[in-house]
């Protein structure tokens, strides 16, 4: 921690991490409030899954522009602009009078948080070159702290007042983060292009060549699979526990919170292990453990067992800081933001289909089987990661 905080870098990590907490936490609140949202707009599980996928599709579409923006004008402007857009769109979502303004607000919310995601990762990787997995693990853990607390707080506030207040309660914190990013983040953390015209002309070719390198392809394939699992699982875990297992909404929110609490604990620990030991083995362990945890859900019905499986399944959250530290190192510095943004766009677009597929399976009477599908996909990701090469 002393090394991470040296030379004033600690405040930068704090502000970017709080931005991550809000960025991902507000999107995870949506599944918790899904029963109220479905009732307010009179929609089915399939339509609700489409709504959640709208957030993740627009989030995915923001990755590449976020990386391009960071490469062009610097990480500070990219992150401030993205969080300002997220703040305004969250206000629209919370106040939307009907279905279509609500859907538009969700799209803009996903886009704003998506623009933030790529420069957030590359900035931390640039500032902590020797401890990237550890710093990203802490960043992700803070985000999952929000995922642990915000859904439960939103459920409580919704019970006291309304789902709109439960969803919009983080608006003041968003405003504080926009101001904090403006003051704390340096204008640029990566190397600025020396000759702008030449760089722009070569960017498309360089980005494609960087994206098809074997380490990037294999890790991207694993991210596609785990991203699908993550989005489908988190989108419908509360609804599954309520509709299939018969738990009350507060208990379902507790299970989702346990999942993210497990990630909060595991991410910095696993990130530190990856910085010290073998990255590939750590990645294989996270996805293999995830597959085992997900496979158990259809076969248990007690609350302790559900919470235990939720905690085991949180190993998938520990996968992300390690792979996020790995991939940028496999990409040339000149196109790091752009290529990483392209990679994130690809895996998030595919992953965004997770809620739609899960919702359709639920409406067709195969809610239990969807968890076995998640487990099989986690196993396939493990096979890809076994073949991942080491980086020097």
DRENTI-180231 format. One line per 2 residues: number of its first residue (from 1); for each residue x, y, z of N, C-alpha, C. Coordinates in steps of 0.1 Angstrom, whole numbers, plus 5000, padded with zeros to 4 digits. Example, Ala and Ser with C-alpha at 12.3 -4.5 7.8 and 13.67 -1.06 7.14 Angstrom:
2
1> 5132/4943/5078/5123/4955/5078/5132/4967/5078  5128/4978/5071/5137/4989/5071/5129/5000/5079
//
This chain:
392
1> 5008/4988/5000/5000/5000/5000/5009/5013/5000  5020/5012/5007/5029/5024/5007/5034/5027/4993
3> 5037/5016/4985/5042/5018/4972/5031/5023/4963  5019/5018/4965/5007/5023/4957/5004/5038/4959
5> 5006/5042/4971/5003/5056/4975/5015/5066/4973  5026/5061/4969/5038/5070/4968/5036/5080/4957
7> 5042/5092/4960/5041/5103/4950/5027/5108/4947  5018/5107/4957/5005/5112/4954/4996/5103/4946
9> 5001/5091/4942/4993/5083/4934/4981/5077/4941  4981/5077/4954/4970/5071/4962/4957/5078/4960
11> 4957/5091/4959/4945/5099/4957/4939/5096/4943  4948/5094/4933/4943/5091/4920/4936/5077/4920
13> 4942/5067/4927/4936/5054/4927/4923/5055/4935  4922/5063/4945/4909/5064/4953/4898/5070/4944
15> 4901/5081/4937/4891/5088/4929/4886/5079/4918  4896/5073/4910/4892/5065/4899/4884/5052/4904
17> 4888/5047/4916/4881/5036/4921/4867/5039/4926  4865/5051/4932/4851/5055/4936/4843/5057/4923
19> 4849/5062/4912/4842/5063/4900/4838/5049/4895  4847/5039/4897/4843/5025/4893/4832/5020/4902
21> 4832/5023/4915/4822/5019/4924/4808/5023/4919  4807/5036/4915/4794/5041/4911/4791/5036/4897
23> 4801/5036/4888/4798/5032/4874/4792/5018/4873  4798/5008/4880/4793/4995/4880/4782/4992/4890
25> 4783/4999/4901/4773/4997/4912/4759/5001/4907  4758/5012/4900/4745/5017/4896/4738/5007/4886
27> 4747/5001/4878/4741/4991/4868/4737/4978/4875  4744/4974/4886/4740/4962/4893/4728/4965/4902
29> 4725/4977/4905/4712/4980/4912/4700/4976/4904  4701/4977/4891/4690/4975/4882/4684/4961/4884
31> 4692/4950/4884/4687/4937/4886/4679/4935/4899  4684/4942/4910/4678/4941/4923/4664/4948/4922
33> 4662/4958/4914/4649/4965/4913/4641/4960/4902  4645/4949/4895/4638/4944/4883/4624/4941/4886
35> 4620/4935/4897/4606/4932/4899/4597/4945/4899  4602/4956/4905/4595/4969/4905/4595/4975/4892
37> 4606/4974/4884/4607/4980/4871/4597/4972/4862  4597/4959/4863/4588/4951/4854/4573/4955/4857
39> 4570/4957/4870/4556/4961/4873/4553/4975/4869  4562/4984/4870/4560/4998/4866/4557/5000/4851
41> 4564/4992/4843/4563/4994/4829/4556/4982/4822  4551/4972/4830/4543/4961/4826/4551/4953/4815
43> 4562/4947/4818/4570/4940/4808/4573/4926/4813  4577/4917/4804/4580/4903/4808/4594/4902/4811
45> 4598/4889/4815/4613/4887/4818/4621/4889/4806  4616/4885/4794/4624/4887/4782/4626/4901/4779
47> 4616/4910/4780/4617/4924/4778/4626/4930/4788  4625/4926/4801/4634/4931/4811/4648/4927/4808
49> 4651/4915/4803/4664/4911/4799/4669/4920/4788  4661/4924/4778/4665/4933/4768/4669/4946/4773
51> 4661/4951/4783/4664/4964/4789/4678/4964/4795  4681/4953/4803/4694/4952/4809/4705/4950/4798
53> 4702/4943/4788/4711/4942/4777/4714/4955/4770  4704/4964/4769/4706/4977/4764/4717/4985/4771
55> 4717/4983/4784/4727/4990/4792/4741/4984/4789  4742/4971/4787/4755/4965/4785/4759/4966/4770
57> 4750/4967/4761/4754/4969/4747/4759/4983/4746  4753/4993/4751/4758/5007/4750/4771/5008/4758
59> 4772/5001/4769/4784/5001/4777/4796/4996/4768  4793/4985/4761/4803/4979/4752/4806/4989/4741
61> 4796/4996/4735/4799/5005/4724/4807/5017/4729  4807/5020/4742/4815/5031/4747/4830/5028/4749
63> 4834/5015/4748/4848/5011/4751/4858/5016/4741  4855/5014/4728/4865/5018/4718/4865/5034/4717
65> 4854/5041/4717/4855/5055/4717/4862/5061/4729  4860/5054/4741/4867/5058/4753/4882/5057/4751
67> 4887/5046/4745/4901/5044/4743/4906/5054/4733  4899/5056/4722/4903/5066/4712/4904/5080/4718
69> 4894/5083/4726/4894/5097/4732/4905/5098/4742  4909/5088/4749/4920/5089/4758/4933/5090/4751
71> 4935/5083/4740/4947/5084/4731/4948/5098/4725  4936/5104/4722/4936/5117/4715/4938/5129/4724
73> 4931/5129/4735/4931/5141/4743/4935/5139/4758  4938/5126/4761/4943/5124/4775/4932/5117/4783
75> 4936/5110/4794/4927/5102/4802/4918/5111/4811  4923/5123/4815/4915/5131/4824/4902/5136/4816
77> 4903/5142/4805/4892/5146/4797/4882/5135/4794  4888/5123/4790/4880/5112/4787/4871/5107/4799
79> 4877/5107/4811/4870/5102/4823/4860/5112/4828  4864/5125/4828/4855/5135/4832/4842/5136/4823
81> 4844/5136/4810/4833/5137/4801/4824/5125/4803  4830/5113/4804/4822/5101/4805/4813/5101/4818
83> 4819/5105/4829/4811/5104/4842/4801/5116/4842  4803/5127/4835/4793/5137/4834/4781/5132/4826
85> 4784/5125/4815/4773/5119/4808/4765/5108/4816  4772/5100/4824/4766/5090/4832/4757/5097/4843
87> 4762/5108/4848/4754/5115/4858/4741/5120/4853  4741/5127/4841/4729/5132/4835/4720/5121/4831
89> 4725/5110/4826/4716/5099/4821/4710/5092/4833  4717/5091/4844/4711/5085/4856/4699/5093/4861
91> 4700/5106/4860/4689/5115/4864/4677/5112/4855  4679/5110/4842/4668/5107/4832/4662/5094/4836
93> 4670/5083/4839/4664/5070/4842/4655/5071/4854  4660/5078/4865/4653/5078/4877/4640/5086/4876
95> 4639/5096/4866/4627/5104/4865/4619/5101/4853  4622/5091/4845/4616/5087/4833/4601/5085/4835
97> 4592/5092/4828/4577/5090/4830/4571/5078/4823  4578/5072/4813/4573/5061/4806/4584/5052/4801
99> 4581/5041/4794/4590/5031/4790/4601/5036/4781  4598/5044/4771/4608/5047/4761/4619/5057/4766
101> 4615/5068/4774/4625/5076/4780/4634/5068/4790  4628/5058/4797/4635/5050/4806/4646/5042/4798
103> 4642/5036/4786/4651/5028/4778/4662/5037/4773  4658/5049/4768/4669/5059/4763/4679/5062/4775
105> 4674/5065/4786/4682/5068/4798/4692/5056/4801  4687/5044/4800/4695/5032/4802/4706/5032/4792
107> 4703/5034/4779/4713/5034/4768/4724/5044/4771  4720/5057/4775/4730/5067/4777/4738/5064/4790
109> 4732/5058/4800/4739/5054/4812/4750/5044/4809  4746/5034/4801/4756/5024/4797/4767/5031/4788
111> 4764/5040/4780/4774/5046/4771/4783/5055/4780  4778/5062/4789/4786/5071/4797/4796/5062/4806
113> 4791/5052/4812/4800/5043/4820/4810/5036/4811  4805/5033/4799/4814/5026/4789/4826/5034/4785
115> 4823/5047/4783/4834/5056/4779/4844/5058/4790  4840/5056/4803/4849/5057/4815/4858/5044/4816
117> 4853/5033/4812/4859/5020/4815/4874/5019/4810  4875/5021/4797/4889/5019/4791/4899/5028/4796
119> 4897/5042/4796/4908/5050/4802/4910/5048/4817  4900/5043/4824/4902/5039/4838/4912/5028/4839
121> 4911/5018/4831/4920/5007/4832/4934/5011/4827  4935/5017/4815/4948/5021/4810/4955/5031/4819
123> 4948/5040/4825/4954/5050/4834/4961/5043/4846  4954/5033/4852/4960/5026/4863/4971/5018/4859
125> 4970/5011/4847/4981/5003/4842/4994/5011/4839  4991/5024/4835/5003/5033/4832/5009/5038/4845
127> 5001/5041/4855/5007/5047/4867/5013/5037/4876  5009/5024/4875/5014/5013/4883/5020/5002/4874
129> 5030/5004/4867/5035/4994/4857/5040/4981/4864  5045/4982/4876/5050/4971/4883/5040/4964/4892
131> 5029/4970/4895/5019/4965/4903/5005/4966/4897  5004/4965/4884/4991/4967/4877/4980/4958/4882
133> 4983/4945/4884/4972/4936/4888/4968/4939/4902  4977/4943/4911/4974/4946/4925/4965/4959/4925
135> 4969/4969/4917/4962/4982/4917/4948/4980/4911  4948/4972/4900/4935/4970/4894/4926/4961/4902
137> 4932/4952/4910/4925/4944/4919/4918/4952/4930  4925/4962/4935/4920/4971/4945/4908/4980/4938
139> 4911/4984/4926/4901/4992/4919/4888/4984/4917  4890/4972/4913/4878/4963/4910/4871/4960/4924
141> 4879/4958/4934/4874/4955/4947/4865/4966/4953  4870/4978/4951/4862/4990/4955/4849/4990/4947
143> 4850/4987/4934/4838/4986/4926/4828/4976/4931  4833/4965/4935/4824/4954/4940/4819/4957/4954
145> 4826/4966/4961/4821/4971/4974/4808/4978/4971  4808/4986/4961/4796/4993/4957/4785/4983/4952
147> 4789/4972/4946/4780/4962/4941/4774/4954/4953  4782/4954/4964/4777/4947/4976/4767/4956/4984
149> 4770/4969/4985/4763/4978/4994/4751/4984/4986  4753/4989/4974/4743/4996/4967/4730/4988/4964
151> 4731/4976/4960/4718/4968/4957/4710/4967/4970  4717/4964/4981/4710/4962/4994/4704/4976/4998
153> 4712/4986/4997/4707/5000/5001/4695/5004/4992  4696/5001/4979/4685/5004/4970/4673/4996/4973
155> 4674/4984/4977/4662/4976/4981/4656/4982/4993  4664/4986/5003/4658/4992/5015/4651/5005/5012
157> 4658/5014/5004/4652/5027/5001/4640/5025/4993  4640/5015/4984/4628/5012/4976/4616/5008/4985
159> 4619/5000/4995/4609/4996/5004/4603/5007/5012  4612/5017/5015/4607/5028/5023/4600/5039/5014
161> 4605/5041/5002/4600/5052/4994/4595/5046/4980  4604/5046/4970/4601/5041/4957/4613/5036/4950
163> 4612/5028/4939/4623/5023/4932/4631/5035/4925  4624/5045/4922/4630/5057/4915/4640/5063/4925
165> 4637/5065/4937/4646/5071/4947/4657/5061/4950  4654/5048/4950/4664/5038/4952/4675/5038/4941
167> 4670/5041/4929/4679/5041/4918/4687/5054/4917  4681/5065/4920/4687/5078/4919/4695/5083/4931
169> 4696/5075/4941/4702/5080/4954/4717/5083/4952  4723/5078/4942/4738/5080/4940/4741/5092/4932
171> 4731/5100/4928/4734/5111/4919/4744/5121/4926  4742/5125/4939/4752/5134/4945/4766/5129/4944
173> 4768/5116/4947/4781/5110/4946/4787/5111/4932  4779/5109/4922/4784/5110/4908/4790/5124/4906
175> 4783/5134/4911/4787/5148/4909/4801/5150/4916  4803/5145/4928/4815/5146/4935/4827/5139/4927
177> 4824/5128/4921/4834/5121/4914/4839/5129/4901  4829/5135/4895/4832/5143/4883/4842/5154/4887
179> 4839/5161/4898/4848/5171/4903/4862/5166/4907  4862/5154/4914/4874/5148/4919/4883/5144/4907
181> 4877/5138/4897/4885/5135/4885/4892/5147/4878  4884/5158/4878/4889/5170/4872/4902/5175/4879
183> 4903/5173/4892/4914/5179/4900/4926/5169/4902  4923/5156/4902/4933/5146/4907/4940/5139/4895
185> 4933/5136/4884/4939/5128/4873/4947/5138/4865  4959/5134/4862/4968/5142/4853/4962/5142/4839
187> 4965/5153/4831/4959/5154/4817/4961/5141/4809  4973/5135/4810/4976/5123/4803/4985/5114/4811
189> 4982/5101/4811/4990/5091/4818/4998/5083/4808  4994/5082/4796/5001/5075/4785/5009/5085/4777
191> 5017/5079/4768/5026/5088/4760/5018/5094/4749  5019/5107/4747/5012/5114/4736/5018/5111/4723
193> 5010/5110/4712/5015/5108/4699/5025/5119/4695  5036/5116/4688/5046/5126/4684/5041/5133/4671
195> 5035/5125/4662/5031/5131/4650/5016/5127/4648  5008/5136/4650/4993/5132/4651/4988/5127/4638
197> 4992/5133/4626/4987/5128/4614/4991/5114/4610  5004/5111/4613/5009/5098/4610/5003/5087/4619
199> 5001/5091/4631/4995/5081/4641/4981/5078/4636  4973/5088/4633/4959/5086/4628/4959/5077/4616
201> 4968/5079/4607/4968/5071/4595/4971/5056/4597  4980/5054/4608/4984/5040/4610/4975/5033/4621
203> 4967/5041/4627/4960/5035/4639/4952/5023/4635  4944/5023/4625/4935/5012/4621/4943/4999/4619
205> 4954/5000/4611/4962/4988/4609/4969/4983/4622  4974/4993/4629/4981/4989/4642/4971/4982/4652
207> 4959/4988/4653/4950/4982/4662/4946/4968/4658  4943/4966/4645/4940/4952/4641/4951/4942/4643
209> 4963/4946/4640/4975/4938/4642/4977/4934/4656  4975/4944/4665/4977/4942/4679/4966/4933/4685
211> 4954/4934/4679/4942/4926/4684/4943/4912/4681  4950/4908/4670/4950/4894/4666/4963/4887/4671
213> 4970/4893/4679/4981/4886/4686/4976/4874/4694  4983/4863/4695/4978/4851/4702/4974/4854/4716
215> 4983/4861/4724/4979/4864/4738/4966/4872/4739  4964/4881/4730/4952/4890/4730/4940/4882/4726
217> 4941/4873/4715/4930/4865/4711/4925/4856/4721  4934/4848/4728/4930/4838/4738/4924/4845/4750
219> 4930/4856/4755/4924/4863/4766/4911/4869/4763  4910/4874/4751/4897/4880/4747/4886/4870/4746
221> 4890/4858/4741/4880/4847/4740/4875/4843/4754  4884/4843/4764/4880/4840/4778/4872/4851/4783
223> 4875/4864/4780/4867/4875/4785/4853/4875/4779  4852/4871/4766/4838/4869/4760/4830/4860/4768
225> 4835/4848/4771/4828/4838/4778/4824/4841/4792  4834/4846/4799/4831/4850/4813/4823/4863/4814
227> 4824/4872/4804/4815/4883/4803/4801/4879/4801  4798/4869/4793/4784/4864/4791/4779/4858/4804
229> 4787/4850/4811/4783/4844/4823/4780/4855/4834  4789/4865/4835/4788/4875/4845/4775/4883/4843
231> 4772/4887/4831/4761/4895/4828/4748/4888/4830  4747/4875/4825/4735/4867/4826/4732/4864/4841
233> 4743/4860/4848/4742/4856/4862/4737/4868/4871  4744/4879/4870/4741/4890/4879/4727/4896/4875
235> 4724/4896/4862/4711/4902/4858/4699/4895/4864  4700/4881/4866/4688/4874/4869/4690/4866/4882
237> 4701/4867/4889/4702/4859/4902/4691/4863/4912  4688/4876/4914/4677/4879/4924/4664/4874/4919
239> 4661/4876/4906/4648/4871/4901/4647/4856/4902  4658/4849/4899/4658/4834/4900/4656/4830/4915
241> 4662/4836/4924/4660/4832/4938/4646/4835/4943  4640/4846/4938/4627/4849/4942/4616/4840/4935
243> 4617/4838/4922/4607/4831/4914/4609/4816/4915  4621/4811/4916/4623/4796/4916/4626/4791/4930
245> 4634/4798/4938/4637/4792/4951/4628/4797/4962  4620/4808/4959/4610/4812/4968/4615/4821/4979
247> 4627/4828/4978/4633/4837/4988/4626/4850/4986  4625/4858/4997/4621/4872/4996/4631/4881/4989
249> 4627/4893/4985/4636/4902/4977/4648/4906/4986  4646/4908/4998/4657/4912/5007/4668/4901/5007
251> 4664/4888/5008/4673/4877/5008/4680/4876/4995  4673/4878/4984/4679/4877/4970/4689/4888/4969
253> 4686/4900/4974/4696/4911/4973/4708/4907/4982  4706/4900/4993/4717/4896/5002/4726/4886/4994
255> 4720/4877/4987/4728/4868/4979/4737/4875/4968  4731/4884/4961/4738/4892/4952/4749/4900/4958
257> 4746/4906/4970/4756/4913/4978/4767/4904/4982  4764/4891/4986/4775/4882/4990/4784/4879/4978
259> 4778/4877/4966/4786/4875/4954/4796/4886/4953  4792/4899/4954/4801/4910/4952/4810/4912/4964
261> 4806/4909/4976/4814/4909/4987/4826/4900/4986  4823/4888/4980/4834/4878/4978/4844/4884/4968
263> 4839/4891/4958/4848/4897/4948/4856/4908/4954  4850/4916/4963/4857/4926/4970/4869/4921/4978
265> 4867/4909/4984/4878/4903/4992/4888/4896/4983  4883/4889/4972/4892/4881/4964/4900/4889/4954
267> 4895/4900/4949/4902/4907/4938/4915/4913/4942  4917/4920/4953/4931/4924/4956/4940/4913/4960
269> 4934/4903/4966/4943/4891/4970/4948/4884/4958  4938/4881/4949/4942/4874/4936/4951/4882/4927
271> 4948/4895/4927/4957/4904/4919/4971/4904/4924  4972/4904/4938/4986/4904/4944/4993/4891/4941
273> 4985/4880/4941/4991/4867/4938/4996/4867/4923  4988/4873/4914/4992/4873/4900/5004/4881/4897
275> 5006/4892/4905/5018/4900/4904/5031/4892/4909  5029/4883/4918/5040/4876/4924/5043/4862/4917
277> 5032/4856/4912/5034/4842/4908/5029/4841/4893  5023/4830/4890/5021/4826/4876/5007/4831/4872
279> 5006/4841/4863/4993/4847/4859/4983/4836/4853  4989/4828/4844/4980/4818/4838/4973/4809/4847
281> 4981/4804/4857/4975/4795/4867/4965/4801/4875  4967/4814/4879/4957/4821/4887/4944/4823/4879
283> 4945/4827/4866/4934/4828/4857/4926/4815/4856  4933/4804/4854/4927/4791/4853/4919/4788/4866
285> 4925/4790/4877/4919/4787/4890/4906/4795/4892  4906/4808/4887/4894/4816/4889/4882/4811/4881
287> 4885/4808/4868/4874/4803/4860/4869/4789/4863  4878/4780/4867/4874/4767/4871/4866/4767/4883
289> 4870/4775/4893/4862/4776/4905/4848/4782/4903  4848/4792/4893/4835/4798/4890/4825/4787/4884
291> 4830/4779/4875/4822/4769/4869/4816/4759/4879  4824/4755/4889/4819/4746/4900/4808/4753/4908
293> 4810/4766/4911/4800/4773/4919/4787/4775/4912  4787/4778/4899/4775/4780/4891/4768/4767/4889
295> 4775/4756/4888/4768/4743/4885/4760/4739/4898  4763/4744/4909/4757/4739/4921/4743/4745/4924
297> 4740/4757/4918/4727/4764/4921/4715/4756/4919  4713/4748/4908/4701/4741/4907/4698/4730/4917
299> 4709/4726/4925/4708/4714/4933/4707/4718/4948  4706/4731/4951/4705/4735/4965/4693/4744/4967
301> 4688/4744/4980/4676/4752/4983/4677/4760/4996  4687/4757/5004/4689/4764/5017/4696/4777/5015
303> 4694/4786/5024/4700/4799/5023/4715/4798/5025  4720/4791/5035/4735/4789/5036/4742/4784/5024
305> 4735/4774/5017/4741/4768/5005/4741/4778/4994  4731/4786/4992/4730/4796/4982/4741/4806/4984
307> 4742/4811/4996/4752/4821/4999/4766/4816/4997  4768/4803/5000/4781/4797/4998/4785/4796/4983
309> 4775/4792/4975/4777/4791/4961/4779/4805/4955  4772/4815/4960/4774/4829/4955/4788/4833/4958
311> 4793/4830/4970/4807/4834/4973/4817/4826/4964  4815/4813/4962/4824/4806/4953/4823/4811/4939
313> 4811/4815/4934/4810/4820/4920/4817/4834/4919  4819/4840/4930/4826/4854/4929/4840/4853/4925
315> 4846/4840/4923/4859/4839/4917/4859/4845/4903  4848/4845/4896/4848/4851/4883/4851/4866/4884
317> 4848/4873/4895/4852/4887/4896/4867/4888/4898  4874/4879/4904/4888/4879/4906/4895/4877/4892
319> 4888/4872/4883/4894/4870/4869/4897/4883/4863  4889/4893/4865/4890/4905/4857/4902/4914/4859
321> 4906/4917/4872/4918/4925/4873/4931/4918/4868  4932/4905/4869/4943/4898/4864/4944/4898/4849
323> 4933/4896/4842/4933/4896/4827/4934/4910/4822  4929/4920/4830/4930/4934/4826/4944/4939/4827
325> 4952/4933/4836/4966/4937/4838/4974/4930/4827  4970/4918/4823/4977/4910/4813/4975/4916/4799
327> 4963/4919/4794/4961/4923/4780/4968/4936/4776  4967/4947/4784/4974/4959/4779/4989/4957/4777
329> 4995/4948/4785/5010/4945/4784/5013/4938/4770  5003/4931/4765/5005/4925/4752/5002/4934/4740
331> 4999/4946/4743/4995/4956/4732/5006/4967/4731  5010/4971/4719/5020/4982/4718/5015/4995/4725
333> 5023/5003/4731/5019/5015/4738/5012/5025/4729  5016/5026/4716/5011/5036/4707/4996/5034/4705
335> 4991/5022/4706/4976/5019/4703/4970/5012/4715  4976/5014/4727/4971/5006/4738/4957/5009/4741
337> 4953/5022/4742/4939/5026/4746/4930/5021/4735  4933/5023/4722/4924/5020/4711/4922/5005/4710
339> 4933/4997/4711/4932/4983/4709/4925/4977/4721  4928/4981/4733/4921/4976/4745/4906/4980/4745
341> 4903/4992/4740/4889/4996/4738/4882/4987/4728  4889/4983/4717/4883/4974/4707/4881/4960/4714
343> 4890/4955/4721/4889/4942/4728/4877/4943/4737  4876/4953/4745/4865/4954/4755/4852/4955/4748
345> 4851/4962/4737/4839/4963/4729/4834/4950/4725  4844/4942/4719/4840/4929/4714/4835/4920/4725
347> 4842/4918/4736/4837/4909/4746/4824/4914/4753  4823/4927/4755/4811/4932/4761/4799/4931/4752
349> 4800/4933/4739/4789/4931/4730/4783/4917/4731  4792/4907/4730/4788/4894/4731/4782/4891/4745
351> 4789/4896/4755/4784/4894/4769/4770/4900/4771  4767/4911/4764/4755/4917/4766/4743/4909/4762
353> 4745/4898/4755/4734/4889/4751/4731/4880/4763  4739/4880/4773/4736/4871/4785/4723/4873/4791
355> 4719/4886/4795/4706/4888/4801/4694/4884/4791  4696/4886/4778/4685/4882/4769/4683/4867/4769
357> 4694/4860/4767/4694/4845/4767/4688/4840/4780  4693/4845/4791/4688/4840/4804/4673/4843/4806
359> 4669/4855/4802/4655/4859/4803/4646/4850/4794  4651/4847/4782/4643/4838/4773/4642/4824/4779
361> 4653/4819/4784/4653/4806/4790/4644/4805/4802  4644/4816/4810/4634/4817/4822/4620/4817/4817
363> 4616/4824/4807/4603/4824/4802/4599/4811/4796  4609/4804/4791/4606/4790/4785/4606/4779/4795
365> 4608/4783/4808/4607/4772/4818/4621/4766/4821  4632/4772/4816/4645/4766/4818/4654/4774/4827
367> 4648/4780/4837/4656/4789/4846/4668/4781/4852  4665/4770/4858/4675/4761/4864/4686/4758/4854
369> 4682/4754/4842/4692/4750/4832/4701/4761/4828  4697/4773/4829/4706/4784/4825/4718/4785/4834
371> 4718/4780/4846/4729/4780/4855/4739/4769/4851  4734/4758/4846/4743/4747/4840/4749/4752/4828
373> 4742/4760/4820/4748/4766/4808/4760/4775/4812  4758/4784/4822/4768/4792/4827/4781/4784/4831
375> 4778/4773/4838/4789/4765/4843/4797/4759/4831  4790/4754/4821/4797/4749/4809/4805/4760/4802
377> 4800/4772/4801/4808/4783/4795/4820/4786/4803  4819/4786/4816/4830/4788/4824/4841/4778/4822
379> 4837/4765/4820/4846/4754/4817/4854/4757/4804  4846/4761/4794/4853/4764/4781/4863/4775/4782
381> 4860/4786/4790/4869/4797/4793/4882/4791/4799  4881/4782/4808/4892/4776/4815/4901/4769/4805
383> 4895/4762/4795/4903/4755/4785/4911/4765/4777  4905/4776/4773/4913/4787/4766/4925/4792/4774
385> 4922/4794/4787/4932/4800/4795/4944/4791/4798  4942/4778/4797/4953/4768/4799/4963/4770/4788
387> 4959/4775/4776/4968/4777/4765/4974/4791/4764  4971/4799/4774/4976/4813/4774/4991/4814/4775
389> 4998/4821/4767/5012/4822/4768/5016/4832/4779  5028/4830/4784/5033/4839/4794/5039/4852/4787
391> 5038/4863/4793/5044/4875/4788/5057/4878/4796  5067/4883/4788/5080/4886/4795/5079/4899/4802
//
